[in-house]
Amino acid sequence: MHRVVCAIDCGTAVNPGTVAQQMESSLVYALSAALFGRIDIVGGVVQQSSFPSYPMVRDGGWCSPPRSGRLASA
């Protein structure tokens, strides 16, 4: 993956940095679900316990794009 683009209509951004962070984290969560998301069941028991055993795309890993986030007002 070379580029990801996302857009949001959040109204007035009181803290634009927080808006950008929310957008970035939602992309990480979506990519993690798409790439790694699965539930393993062995003997009728789910093997994943919670977030500690859920693999996530990590910053600095193979999928760490340069950040060029921009906020614009319509």
mmJSON file of the N, C-alpha and C atoms, coordinates in Angstrom:
{"data_MODEL":{"atom_site":{
"group_PDB":["ATOM","ATOM","ATOM","ATOM","ATOM","ATOM","ATOM","ATOM","ATOM","ATOM","ATOM","ATOM","ATOM","ATOM","ATOM","ATOM","ATOM","ATOM","ATOM","ATOM","ATOM","ATOM","ATOM","ATOM","ATOM","ATOM","ATOM","ATOM","ATOM","ATOM","ATOM","ATOM","ATOM","ATOM","ATOM","ATOM","ATOM","ATOM","ATOM","ATOM","ATOM","ATOM","ATOM","ATOM","ATOM","ATOM","ATOM","ATOM","ATOM","ATOM","ATOM","ATOM","ATOM","ATOM","ATOM","ATOM","ATOM","ATOM","ATOM","ATOM","ATOM","ATOM","ATOM","ATOM","ATOM","ATOM","ATOM","ATOM","ATOM","ATOM","ATOM","ATOM","ATOM","ATOM","ATOM","ATOM","ATOM","ATOM","ATOM","ATOM","ATOM","ATOM","ATOM","ATOM","ATOM","ATOM","ATOM","ATOM","ATOM","ATOM","ATOM","ATOM","ATOM","ATOM","ATOM","ATOM","ATOM","ATOM","ATOM","ATOM","ATOM","ATOM","ATOM","ATOM","ATOM","ATOM","ATOM","ATOM","ATOM","ATOM","ATOM","ATOM","ATOM","ATOM","ATOM","ATOM","ATOM","ATOM","ATOM","ATOM","ATOM","ATOM","ATOM","ATOM","ATOM","ATOM","ATOM","ATOM","ATOM","ATOM","ATOM","ATOM","ATOM","ATOM","ATOM","ATOM","ATOM","ATOM","ATOM","ATOM","ATOM","ATOM","ATOM","ATOM","ATOM","ATOM","ATOM","ATOM","ATOM","ATOM","ATOM","ATOM","ATOM","ATOM","ATOM","ATOM","ATOM","ATOM","ATOM","ATOM","ATOM","ATOM","ATOM","ATOM","ATOM","ATOM","ATOM","ATOM","ATOM","ATOM","ATOM","ATOM","ATOM","ATOM","ATOM","ATOM","ATOM","ATOM","ATOM","ATOM","ATOM","ATOM","ATOM","ATOM","ATOM","ATOM","ATOM","ATOM","ATOM","ATOM","ATOM","ATOM","ATOM","ATOM","ATOM","ATOM","ATOM","ATOM","ATOM","ATOM","ATOM","ATOM","ATOM","ATOM","ATOM","ATOM","ATOM","ATOM","ATOM","ATOM","ATOM","ATOM","ATOM","ATOM","ATOM","ATOM","ATOM","ATOM","ATOM","ATOM","ATOM","ATOM"],
"id":[1,2,3,4,5,6,7,8,9,10,11,12,13,14,15,16,17,18,19,20,21,22,23,24,25,26,27,28,29,30,31,32,33,34,35,36,37,38,39,40,41,42,43,44,45,46,47,48,49,50,51,52,53,54,55,56,57,58,59,60,61,62,63,64,65,66,67,68,69,70,71,72,73,74,75,76,77,78,79,80,81,82,83,84,85,86,87,88,89,90,91,92,93,94,95,96,97,98,99,100,101,102,103,104,105,106,107,108,109,110,111,112,113,114,115,116,117,118,119,120,121,122,123,124,125,126,127,128,129,130,131,132,133,134,135,136,137,138,139,140,141,142,143,144,145,146,147,148,149,150,151,152,153,154,155,156,157,158,159,160,161,162,163,164,165,166,167,168,169,170,171,172,173,174,175,176,177,178,179,180,181,182,183,184,185,186,187,188,189,190,191,192,193,194,195,196,197,198,199,200,201,202,203,204,205,206,207,208,209,210,211,212,213,214,215,216,217,218,219,220,221,222],
"type_symbol":["N","C","C","N","C","C","N","C","C","N","C","C","N","C","C","N","C","C","N","C","C","N","C","C","N","C","C","N","C","C","N","C","C","N","C","C","N","C","C","N","C","C","N","C","C","N","C","C","N","C","C","N","C","C","N","C","C","N","C","C","N","C","C","N","C","C","N","C","C","N","C","C","N","C","C","N","C","C","N","C","C","N","C","C","N","C","C","N","C","C","N","C","C","N","C","C","N","C","C","N","C","C","N","C","C","N","C","C","N","C","C","N","C","C","N","C","C","N","C","C","N","C","C","N","C","C","N","C","C","N","C","C","N","C","C","N","C","C","N","C","C","N","C","C","N","C","C","N","C","C","N","C","C","N","C","C","N","C","C","N","C","C","N","C","C","N","C","C","N","C","C","N","C","C","N","C","C","N","C","C","N","C","C","N","C","C","N","C","C","N","C","C","N","C","C","N","C","C","N","C","C","N","C","C","N","C","C","N","C","C","N","C","C","N","C","C","N","C","C","N","C","C"],
"label_atom_id":["N","CA","C","N","CA","C","N","CA","C","N","CA","C","N","CA","C","N","CA","C","N","CA","C","N","CA","C","N","CA","C","N","CA","C","N","CA","C","N","CA","C","N","CA","C","N","CA","C","N","CA","C","N","CA","C","N","CA","C","N","CA","C","N","CA","C","N","CA","C","N","CA","C","N","CA","C","N","CA","C","N","CA","C","N","CA","C","N","CA","C","N","CA","C","N","CA","C","N","CA","C","N","CA","C","N","CA","C","N","CA","C","N","CA","C","N","CA","C","N","CA","C","N","CA","C","N","CA","C","N","CA","C","N","CA","C","N","CA","C","N","CA","C","N","CA","C","N","CA","C","N","CA","C","N","CA","C","N","CA","C","N","CA","C","N","CA","C","N","CA","C","N","CA","C","N","CA","C","N","CA","C","N","CA","C","N","CA","C","N","CA","C","N","CA","C","N","CA","C","N","CA","C","N","CA","C","N","CA","C","N","CA","C","N","CA","C","N","CA","C","N","CA","C","N","CA","C","N","CA","C","N","CA","C","N","CA","C","N","CA","C","N","CA","C","N","CA","C","N","CA","C","N","CA","C","N","CA","C"],
"label_alt_id":[null,null,null,null,null,null,null,null,null,null,null,null,null,null,null,null,null,null,null,null,null,null,null,null,null,null,null,null,null,null,null,null,null,null,null,null,null,null,null,null,null,null,null,null,null,null,null,null,null,null,null,null,null,null,null,null,null,null,null,null,null,null,null,null,null,null,null,null,null,null,null,null,null,null,null,null,null,null,null,null,null,null,null,null,null,null,null,null,null,null,null,null,null,null,null,null,null,null,null,null,null,null,null,null,null,null,null,null,null,null,null,null,null,null,null,null,null,null,null,null,null,null,null,null,null,null,null,null,null,null,null,null,null,null,null,null,null,null,null,null,null,null,null,null,null,null,null,null,null,null,null,null,null,null,null,null,null,null,null,null,null,null,null,null,null,null,null,null,null,null,null,null,null,null,null,null,null,null,null,null,null,null,null,null,null,null,null,null,null,null,null,null,null,null,null,null,null,null,null,null,null,null,null,null,null,null,null,null,null,null,null,null,null,null,null,null,null,null,null,null,null,null],
"label_comp_id":["MET","MET","MET","HIS","HIS","HIS","ARG","ARG","ARG","VAL","VAL","VAL","VAL","VAL","VAL","CYS","CYS","CYS","ALA","ALA","ALA","ILE","ILE","ILE","ASP","ASP","ASP","CYS","CYS","CYS","GLY","GLY","GLY","THR","THR","THR","ALA","ALA","ALA","VAL","VAL","VAL","ASN","ASN","ASN","PRO","PRO","PRO","GLY","GLY","GLY","THR","THR","THR","VAL","VAL","VAL","ALA","ALA","ALA","GLN","GLN","GLN","GLN","GLN","GLN","MET","MET","MET","GLU","GLU","GLU","SER","SER","SER","SER","SER","SER","LEU","LEU","LEU","VAL","VAL","VAL","TYR","TYR","TYR","ALA","ALA","ALA","LEU","LEU","LEU","SER","SER","SER","ALA","ALA","ALA","ALA","ALA","ALA","LEU","LEU","LEU","PHE","PHE","PHE","GLY","GLY","GLY","ARG","ARG","ARG","ILE","ILE","ILE","ASP","ASP","ASP","ILE","ILE","ILE","VAL","VAL","VAL","GLY","GLY","GLY","GLY","GLY","GLY","VAL","VAL","VAL","VAL","VAL","VAL","GLN","GLN","GLN","GLN","GLN","GLN","SER","SER","SER","SER","SER","SER","PHE","PHE","PHE","PRO","PRO","PRO","SER","SER","SER","TYR","TYR","TYR","PRO","PRO","PRO","MET","MET","MET","VAL","VAL","VAL","ARG","ARG","ARG","ASP","ASP","ASP","GLY","GLY","GLY","GLY","GLY","GLY","TRP","TRP","TRP","CYS","CYS","CYS","SER","SER","SER","PRO","PRO","PRO","PRO","PRO","PRO","ARG","ARG","ARG","SER","SER","SER","GLY","GLY","GLY","ARG","ARG","ARG","LEU","LEU","LEU","ALA","ALA","ALA","SER","SER","SER","ALA","ALA","ALA"],
"label_asym_id":["A","A","A","A","A","A","A","A","A","A","A","A","A","A","A","A","A","A","A","A","A","A","A","A","A","A","A","A","A","A","A","A","A","A","A","A","A","A","A","A","A","A","A","A","A","A","A","A","A","A","A","A","A","A","A","A","A","A","A","A","A","A","A","A","A","A","A","A","A","A","A","A","A","A","A","A","A","A","A","A","A","A","A","A","A","A","A","A","A","A","A","A","A","A","A","A","A","A","A","A","A","A","A","A","A","A","A","A","A","A","A","A","A","A","A","A","A","A","A","A","A","A","A","A","A","A","A","A","A","A","A","A","A","A","A","A","A","A","A","A","A","A","A","A","A","A","A","A","A","A","A","A","A","A","A","A","A","A","A","A","A","A","A","A","A","A","A","A","A","A","A","A","A","A","A","A","A","A","A","A","A","A","A","A","A","A","A","A","A","A","A","A","A","A","A","A","A","A","A","A","A","A","A","A","A","A","A","A","A","A","A","A","A","A","A","A","A","A","A","A","A","A"],
"label_entity_id":["1","1","1","1","1","1","1","1","1","1","1","1","1","1","1","1","1","1","1","1","1","1","1","1","1","1","1","1","1","1","1","1","1","1","1","1","1","1","1","1","1","1","1","1","1","1","1","1","1","1","1","1","1","1","1","1","1","1","1","1","1","1","1","1","1","1","1","1","1","1","1","1","1","1","1","1","1","1","1","1","1","1","1","1","1","1","1","1","1","1","1","1","1","1","1","1","1","1","1","1","1","1","1","1","1","1","1","1","1","1","1","1","1","1","1","1","1","1","1","1","1","1","1","1","1","1","1","1","1","1","1","1","1","1","1","1","1","1","1","1","1","1","1","1","1","1","1","1","1","1","1","1","1","1","1","1","1","1","1","1","1","1","1","1","1","1","1","1","1","1","1","1","1","1","1","1","1","1","1","1","1","1","1","1","1","1","1","1","1","1","1","1","1","1","1","1","1","1","1","1","1","1","1","1","1","1","1","1","1","1","1","1","1","1","1","1","1","1","1","1","1","1"],
"label_seq_id":[1,1,1,2,2,2,3,3,3,4,4,4,5,5,5,6,6,6,7,7,7,8,8,8,9,9,9,10,10,10,11,11,11,12,12,12,13,13,13,14,14,14,15,15,15,16,16,16,17,17,17,18,18,18,19,19,19,20,20,20,21,21,21,22,22,22,23,23,23,24,24,24,25,25,25,26,26,26,27,27,27,28,28,28,29,29,29,30,30,30,31,31,31,32,32,32,33,33,33,34,34,34,35,35,35,36,36,36,37,37,37,38,38,38,39,39,39,40,40,40,41,41,41,42,42,42,43,43,43,44,44,44,45,45,45,46,46,46,47,47,47,48,48,48,49,49,49,50,50,50,51,51,51,52,52,52,53,53,53,54,54,54,55,55,55,56,56,56,57,57,57,58,58,58,59,59,59,60,60,60,61,61,61,62,62,62,63,63,63,64,64,64,65,65,65,66,66,66,67,67,67,68,68,68,69,69,69,70,70,70,71,71,71,72,72,72,73,73,73,74,74,74],
"pdbx_PDB_ins_code":[null,null,null,null,null,null,null,null,null,null,null,null,null,null,null,null,null,null,null,null,null,null,null,null,null,null,null,null,null,null,null,null,null,null,null,null,null,null,null,null,null,null,null,null,null,null,null,null,null,null,null,null,null,null,null,null,null,null,null,null,null,null,null,null,null,null,null,null,null,null,null,null,null,null,null,null,null,null,null,null,null,null,null,null,null,null,null,null,null,null,null,null,null,null,null,null,null,null,null,null,null,null,null,null,null,null,null,null,null,null,null,null,null,null,null,null,null,null,null,null,null,null,null,null,null,null,null,null,null,null,null,null,null,null,null,null,null,null,null,null,null,null,null,null,null,null,null,null,null,null,null,null,null,null,null,null,null,null,null,null,null,null,null,null,null,null,null,null,null,null,null,null,null,null,null,null,null,null,null,null,null,null,null,null,null,null,null,null,null,null,null,null,null,null,null,null,null,null,null,null,null,null,null,null,null,null,null,null,null,null,null,null,null,null,null,null,null,null,null,null,null,null],
"Cartn_x":[0.841,0.0,0.896,0.613,1.46,0.804,-0.518,-1.187,-2.59,-2.971,-4.328,-4.869,-6.086,-6.728,-8.037,-8.307,-9.589,-10.118,-11.417,-12.065,-13.075,-13.328,-14.281,-15.005,-16.266,-17.041,-17.429,-16.574,-16.779,-17.284,-17.571,-17.998,-16.791,-16.974,-15.878,-14.894,-13.651,-12.611,-12.033,-12.427,-11.921,-10.435,-10.042,-8.644,-8.263,-7.748,-7.433,-6.451,-5.545,-4.603,-5.311,-6.3,-7.069,-7.877,-8.421,-9.165,-8.239,-7.046,-6.081,-5.696,-5.48,-5.137,-6.263,-7.496,-8.64,-8.723,-8.467,-8.514,-7.398,-6.195,-5.067,-5.328,-5.841,-6.073,-7.193,-8.193,-9.252,-8.719,-7.768,-7.15,-6.324,-5.589,-4.793,-5.717,-6.809,-7.751,-8.386,-8.774,-9.381,-8.397,-7.145,-6.131,-5.833,-5.792,-5.551,-6.673,-7.908,-9.049,-9.015,-8.669,-8.631,-7.493,-6.335,-5.163,-5.072,-5.468,-5.234,-6.501,-7.641,-8.86,-9.369,-9.457,-10.045,-10.295,-11.156,-11.433,-11.175,-10.252,-9.929,-10.748,-11.415,-12.203,-11.652,-11.228,-10.697,-11.523,-12.143,-12.957,-14.122,-14.642,-15.762,-15.384,-14.07,-13.609,-12.846,-13.221,-12.514,-11.118,-10.095,-8.702,-8.211,-8.75,-8.354,-9.09,-8.336,-8.966,-9.491,-8.7,-9.08,-8.042,-7.911,-6.977,-5.517,-5.027,-3.614,-3.248,-4.202,-3.889,-4.351,-4.783,-5.24,-4.098,-3.641,-2.522,-2.95,-2.117,-2.389,-1.239,-1.565,-0.533,0.171,1.482,2.237,2.965,3.066,3.812,5.281,5.909,7.311,7.487,6.384,6.446,6.409,6.003,6.0,4.947,4.025,2.918,2.891,4.002,4.081,4.346,3.273,3.465,3.932,4.574,4.89,3.592,3.55,2.314,2.3,1.266,1.096,-0.357,-0.899,-2.29,-2.583,-3.701,-4.118,-5.583,-5.895,-7.287,-7.726,-8.92,-9.443,-10.86,-11.215,-12.585,-13.332,-14.57,-15.373,-16.095],
"Cartn_y":[-1.156,0.0,1.231,2.124,3.296,4.574,4.596,5.828,5.517,6.214,6.119,7.538,7.725,9.028,8.866,9.779,9.741,11.151,11.242,12.544,12.476,13.602,13.663,15.006,14.982,16.206,16.34,16.986,17.041,18.39,19.29,20.619,21.444,22.331,23.176,22.357,22.349,21.61,22.52,22.279,23.082,22.8,21.545,21.149,20.327,20.953,20.243,19.085,19.202,18.105,16.849,16.996,15.845,15.222,16.045,15.529,14.691,15.18,14.431,13.121,13.148,11.928,10.899,11.355,10.444,9.801,10.577,10.042,9.02,9.34,8.413,7.107,7.213,5.997,5.158,5.797,5.017,4.276,4.88,4.188,2.991,3.157,2.045,0.902,1.223,0.192,-0.508,0.265,-0.329,-1.221,-0.759,-1.583,-2.846,-2.732,-3.909,-4.926,-4.459,-5.366,-6.031,-5.257,-5.803,-6.809,-6.529,-7.379,-8.557,-8.341,-9.35,-9.86,-9.237,-9.54,-10.955,-11.693,-13.019,-13.463,-14.414,-14.984,-16.47,-16.972,-18.396,-19.078,-20.167,-20.939,-22.355,-22.815,-24.161,-24.854,-25.952,-26.696,-25.873,-24.966,-24.136,-22.947,-22.685,-21.581,-20.572,-19.305,-18.245,-18.095,-18.062,-18.012,-16.604,-15.608,-14.232,-13.77,-13.144,-12.73,-11.301,-10.398,-8.996,-8.271,-6.983,-6.21,-6.634,-7.116,-7.516,-8.62,-9.472,-10.56,-10.236,-9.007,-8.603,-7.901,-8.45,-7.82,-6.513,-5.492,-4.172,-3.745,-2.983,-2.338,-1.358,-1.411,-0.576,0.547,1.677,2.805,2.422,2.722,2.376,1.021,0.325,-0.986,-0.87,-1.927,-1.956,-1.029,-0.592,0.213,1.569,2.23,3.512,4.622,5.203,6.212,7.535,8.338,9.694,10.45,11.24,11.967,13.305,13.501,14.792,15.233,15.01,15.323,16.81,17.099,18.478,18.596,19.643,19.934,21.136,21.061,22.162,22.477,23.705,24.117,24.295,23.792,23.904,25.235],
"Cartn_z":[0.0,0.0,0.0,-0.899,-1.039,-0.522,-0.513,-0.107,0.404,1.442,1.972,2.078,1.616,1.673,2.425,3.346,4.045,4.176,4.373,4.51,5.646,6.267,7.365,7.303,7.66,7.772,9.239,10.013,11.462,11.942,11.029,11.464,11.871,12.829,13.296,14.126,13.714,14.438,15.514,16.76,17.869,18.069,17.957,18.089,16.852,15.815,14.572,14.752,15.708,15.957,16.418,17.262,17.742,16.609,15.735,14.588,13.715,13.439,12.624,13.305,14.62,15.352,15.299,15.425,15.339,13.96,12.924,11.564,11.348,11.83,11.674,12.424,13.646,14.424,13.816,13.224,12.582,11.363,10.655,9.523,9.989,11.078,11.619,12.038,12.695,13.14,11.93,10.905,9.717,8.96,8.815,8.142,8.932,10.251,11.095,10.936,10.921,10.749,9.377,8.348,6.995,6.806,7.408,7.195,8.159,9.406,10.436,11.101,10.819,11.564,11.342,12.419,12.385,13.824,13.975,15.291,15.199,16.005,16.03,17.12,16.743,17.701,17.708,18.866,19.03,20.111,19.744,20.712,21.245,20.406,20.818,21.679,21.837,22.681,21.818,21.933,21.21,21.807,20.949,21.409,21.723,21.062,21.339,22.598,23.501,24.755,24.676,24.161,24.09,23.247,23.418,22.604,22.728,23.882,23.935,22.949,22.582,21.651,20.231,19.991,18.668,17.933,16.802,16.092,15.444,15.592,15.024,14.122,13.11,12.306,13.235,13.269,14.208,13.493,14.156,13.611,13.542,12.436,12.255,11.604,11.368,10.739,9.229,8.595,7.143,6.554,7.365,6.849,7.539,7.592,8.268,7.255,6.696,5.657,6.231,5.417,5.875,6.09,7.12,7.449,6.746,5.98,5.308,5.466,6.662,6.909,6.757,6.161,5.973,6.366,7.07,7.396,6.581,6.036,5.233,5.665,5.59,5.862,4.557,4.55,3.317,3.277],
"occupancy":[1.0,1.0,1.0,1.0,1.0,1.0,1.0,1.0,1.0,1.0,1.0,1.0,1.0,1.0,1.0,1.0,1.0,1.0,1.0,1.0,1.0,1.0,1.0,1.0,1.0,1.0,1.0,1.0,1.0,1.0,1.0,1.0,1.0,1.0,1.0,1.0,1.0,1.0,1.0,1.0,1.0,1.0,1.0,1.0,1.0,1.0,1.0,1.0,1.0,1.0,1.0,1.0,1.0,1.0,1.0,1.0,1.0,1.0,1.0,1.0,1.0,1.0,1.0,1.0,1.0,1.0,1.0,1.0,1.0,1.0,1.0,1.0,1.0,1.0,1.0,1.0,1.0,1.0,1.0,1.0,1.0,1.0,1.0,1.0,1.0,1.0,1.0,1.0,1.0,1.0,1.0,1.0,1.0,1.0,1.0,1.0,1.0,1.0,1.0,1.0,1.0,1.0,1.0,1.0,1.0,1.0,1.0,1.0,1.0,1.0,1.0,1.0,1.0,1.0,1.0,1.0,1.0,1.0,1.0,1.0,1.0,1.0,1.0,1.0,1.0,1.0,1.0,1.0,1.0,1.0,1.0,1.0,1.0,1.0,1.0,1.0,1.0,1.0,1.0,1.0,1.0,1.0,1.0,1.0,1.0,1.0,1.0,1.0,1.0,1.0,1.0,1.0,1.0,1.0,1.0,1.0,1.0,1.0,1.0,1.0,1.0,1.0,1.0,1.0,1.0,1.0,1.0,1.0,1.0,1.0,1.0,1.0,1.0,1.0,1.0,1.0,1.0,1.0,1.0,1.0,1.0,1.0,1.0,1.0,1.0,1.0,1.0,1.0,1.0,1.0,1.0,1.0,1.0,1.0,1.0,1.0,1.0,1.0,1.0,1.0,1.0,1.0,1.0,1.0,1.0,1.0,1.0,1.0,1.0,1.0,1.0,1.0,1.0,1.0,1.0,1.0,1.0,1.0,1.0,1.0,1.0,1.0],
"B_iso_or_equiv":[0.0,0.0,0.0,0.0,0.0,0.0,0.0,0.0,0.0,0.0,0.0,0.0,0.0,0.0,0.0,0.0,0.0,0.0,0.0,0.0,0.0,0.0,0.0,0.0,0.0,0.0,0.0,0.0,0.0,0.0,0.0,0.0,0.0,0.0,0.0,0.0,0.0,0.0,0.0,0.0,0.0,0.0,0.0,0.0,0.0,0.0,0.0,0.0,0.0,0.0,0.0,0.0,0.0,0.0,0.0,0.0,0.0,0.0,0.0,0.0,0.0,0.0,0.0,0.0,0.0,0.0,0.0,0.0,0.0,0.0,0.0,0.0,0.0,0.0,0.0,0.0,0.0,0.0,0.0,0.0,0.0,0.0,0.0,0.0,0.0,0.0,0.0,0.0,0.0,0.0,0.0,0.0,0.0,0.0,0.0,0.0,0.0,0.0,0.0,0.0,0.0,0.0,0.0,0.0,0.0,0.0,0.0,0.0,0.0,0.0,0.0,0.0,0.0,0.0,0.0,0.0,0.0,0.0,0.0,0.0,0.0,0.0,0.0,0.0,0.0,0.0,0.0,0.0,0.0,0.0,0.0,0.0,0.0,0.0,0.0,0.0,0.0,0.0,0.0,0.0,0.0,0.0,0.0,0.0,0.0,0.0,0.0,0.0,0.0,0.0,0.0,0.0,0.0,0.0,0.0,0.0,0.0,0.0,0.0,0.0,0.0,0.0,0.0,0.0,0.0,0.0,0.0,0.0,0.0,0.0,0.0,0.0,0.0,0.0,0.0,0.0,0.0,0.0,0.0,0.0,0.0,0.0,0.0,0.0,0.0,0.0,0.0,0.0,0.0,0.0,0.0,0.0,0.0,0.0,0.0,0.0,0.0,0.0,0.0,0.0,0.0,0.0,0.0,0.0,0.0,0.0,0.0,0.0,0.0,0.0,0.0,0.0,0.0,0.0,0.0,0.0,0.0,0.0,0.0,0.0,0.0,0.0],
"pdbx_formal_charge":[null,null,null,null,null,null,null,null,null,null,null,null,null,null,null,null,null,null,null,null,null,null,null,null,null,null,null,null,null,null,null,null,null,null,null,null,null,null,null,null,null,null,null,null,null,null,null,null,null,null,null,null,null,null,null,null,null,null,null,null,null,null,null,null,null,null,null,null,null,null,null,null,null,null,null,null,null,null,null,null,null,null,null,null,null,null,null,null,null,null,null,null,null,null,null,null,null,null,null,null,null,null,null,null,null,null,null,null,null,null,null,null,null,null,null,null,null,null,null,null,null,null,null,null,null,null,null,null,null,null,null,null,null,null,null,null,null,null,null,null,null,null,null,null,null,null,null,null,null,null,null,null,null,null,null,null,null,null,null,null,null,null,null,null,null,null,null,null,null,null,null,null,null,null,null,null,null,null,null,null,null,null,null,null,null,null,null,null,null,null,null,null,null,null,null,null,null,null,null,null,null,null,null,null,null,null,null,null,null,null,null,null,null,null,null,null,null,null,null,null,null,null],
"auth_seq_id":[1,1,1,2,2,2,3,3,3,4,4,4,5,5,5,6,6,6,7,7,7,8,8,8,9,9,9,10,10,10,11,11,11,12,12,12,13,13,13,14,14,14,15,15,15,16,16,16,17,17,17,18,18,18,19,19,19,20,20,20,21,21,21,22,22,22,23,23,23,24,24,24,25,25,25,26,26,26,27,27,27,28,28,28,29,29,29,30,30,30,31,31,31,32,32,32,33,33,33,34,34,34,35,35,35,36,36,36,37,37,37,38,38,38,39,39,39,40,40,40,41,41,41,42,42,42,43,43,43,44,44,44,45,45,45,46,46,46,47,47,47,48,48,48,49,49,49,50,50,50,51,51,51,52,52,52,53,53,53,54,54,54,55,55,55,56,56,56,57,57,57,58,58,58,59,59,59,60,60,60,61,61,61,62,62,62,63,63,63,64,64,64,65,65,65,66,66,66,67,67,67,68,68,68,69,69,69,70,70,70,71,71,71,72,72,72,73,73,73,74,74,74],
"auth_comp_id":["MET","MET","MET","HIS","HIS","HIS","ARG","ARG","ARG","VAL","VAL","VAL","VAL","VAL","VAL","CYS","CYS","CYS","ALA","ALA","ALA","ILE","ILE","ILE","ASP","ASP","ASP","CYS","CYS","CYS","GLY","GLY","GLY","THR","THR","THR","ALA","ALA","ALA","VAL","VAL","VAL","ASN","ASN","ASN","PRO","PRO","PRO","GLY","GLY","GLY","THR","THR","THR","VAL","VAL","VAL","ALA","ALA","ALA","GLN","GLN","GLN","GLN","GLN","GLN","MET","MET","MET","GLU","GLU","GLU","SER","SER","SER","SER","SER","SER","LEU","LEU","LEU","VAL","VAL","VAL","TYR","TYR","TYR","ALA","ALA","ALA","LEU","LEU","LEU","SER","SER","SER","ALA","ALA","ALA","ALA","ALA","ALA","LEU","LEU","LEU","PHE","PHE","PHE","GLY","GLY","GLY","ARG","ARG","ARG","ILE","ILE","ILE","ASP","ASP","ASP","ILE","ILE","ILE","VAL","VAL","VAL","GLY","GLY","GLY","GLY","GLY","GLY","VAL","VAL","VAL","VAL","VAL","VAL","GLN","GLN","GLN","GLN","GLN","GLN","SER","SER","SER","SER","SER","SER","PHE","PHE","PHE","PRO","PRO","PRO","SER","SER","SER","TYR","TYR","TYR","PRO","PRO","PRO","MET","MET","MET","VAL","VAL","VAL","ARG","ARG","ARG","ASP","ASP","ASP","GLY","GLY","GLY","GLY","GLY","GLY","TRP","TRP","TRP","CYS","CYS","CYS","SER","SER","SER","PRO","PRO","PRO","PRO","PRO","PRO","ARG","ARG","ARG","SER","SER","SER","GLY","GLY","GLY","ARG","ARG","ARG","LEU","LEU","LEU","ALA","ALA","ALA","SER","SER","SER","ALA","ALA","ALA"],
"auth_asym_id":["A","A","A","A","A","A","A","A","A","A","A","A","A","A","A","A","A","A","A","A","A","A","A","A","A","A","A","A","A","A","A","A","A","A","A","A","A","A","A","A","A","A","A","A","A","A","A","A","A","A","A","A","A","A","A","A","A","A","A","A","A","A","A","A","A","A","A","A","A","A","A","A","A","A","A","A","A","A","A","A","A","A","A","A","A","A","A","A","A","A","A","A","A","A","A","A","A","A","A","A","A","A","A","A","A","A","A","A","A","A","A","A","A","A","A","A","A","A","A","A","A","A","A","A","A","A","A","A","A","A","A","A","A","A","A","A","A","A","A","A","A","A","A","A","A","A","A","A","A","A","A","A","A","A","A","A","A","A","A","A","A","A","A","A","A","A","A","A","A","A","A","A","A","A","A","A","A","A","A","A","A","A","A","A","A","A","A","A","A","A","A","A","A","A","A","A","A","A","A","A","A","A","A","A","A","A","A","A","A","A","A","A","A","A","A","A","A","A","A","A","A","A"],
"auth_atom_id":["N","CA","C","N","CA","C","N","CA","C","N","CA","C","N","CA","C","N","CA","C","N","CA","C","N","CA","C","N","CA","C","N","CA","C","N","CA","C","N","CA","C","N","CA","C","N","CA","C","N","CA","C","N","CA","C","N","CA","C","N","CA","C","N","CA","C","N","CA","C","N","CA","C","N","CA","C","N","CA","C","N","CA","C","N","CA","C","N","CA","C","N","CA","C","N","CA","C","N","CA","C","N","CA","C","N","CA","C","N","CA","C","N","CA","C","N","CA","C","N","CA","C","N","CA","C","N","CA","C","N","CA","C","N","CA","C","N","CA","C","N","CA","C","N","CA","C","N","CA","C","N","CA","C","N","CA","C","N","CA","C","N","CA","C","N","CA","C","N","CA","C","N","CA","C","N","CA","C","N","CA","C","N","CA","C","N","CA","C","N","CA","C","N","CA","C","N","CA","C","N","CA","C","N","CA","C","N","CA","C","N","CA","C","N","CA","C","N","CA","C","N","CA","C","N","CA","C","N","CA","C","N","CA","C","N","CA","C","N","CA","C","N","CA","C","N","CA","C","N","CA","C","N","CA","C","N","CA","C"],
"pdbx_PDB_model_num":[1,1,1,1,1,1,1,1,1,1,1,1,1,1,1,1,1,1,1,1,1,1,1,1,1,1,1,1,1,1,1,1,1,1,1,1,1,1,1,1,1,1,1,1,1,1,1,1,1,1,1,1,1,1,1,1,1,1,1,1,1,1,1,1,1,1,1,1,1,1,1,1,1,1,1,1,1,1,1,1,1,1,1,1,1,1,1,1,1,1,1,1,1,1,1,1,1,1,1,1,1,1,1,1,1,1,1,1,1,1,1,1,1,1,1,1,1,1,1,1,1,1,1,1,1,1,1,1,1,1,1,1,1,1,1,1,1,1,1,1,1,1,1,1,1,1,1,1,1,1,1,1,1,1,1,1,1,1,1,1,1,1,1,1,1,1,1,1,1,1,1,1,1,1,1,1,1,1,1,1,1,1,1,1,1,1,1,1,1,1,1,1,1,1,1,1,1,1,1,1,1,1,1,1,1,1,1,1,1,1,1,1,1,1,1,1,1,1,1,1,1,1]
}}}
